[in-house]
Amino acid sequence: MKKMLTKLCSPILGMFESVEGEYDYKPSHRTILIVLGGLCLVIASVSLIMTLKTGEVAGFIPIMLFFLTGLVCEVVGWLGSDRAVARIWKRR
């Protein structure tokens, strides 16, 4: 299952895993990235509910930004290599 998801998400992972050279990785970086992604997805969900209640179309901009940020964080956090996690934190 993880292999199939990694292949499906390869365009996102490729941006962060393609860099060569040394990197500084700690397991806590992956944990923080997964938690940050979850928080962004929660904010996007709450924003979507509030936008649907109020009917304001302008609310979809922050929804998309938080959703995409959360999605990228979750994909890199769960499926990415140590290099990709270090790269998203810019830890070389």
Buried (B, 14 or more C-beta within 10 A) or exposed (E): EEEEEBEEBEEBBEBBBEEEEEBEBEEEBBEBBBEBBBBBBEBBBEBBEEBEEEEEEEBEEBBEBBBEBBBBBBBBBBBBBBBBBBBBBEEE
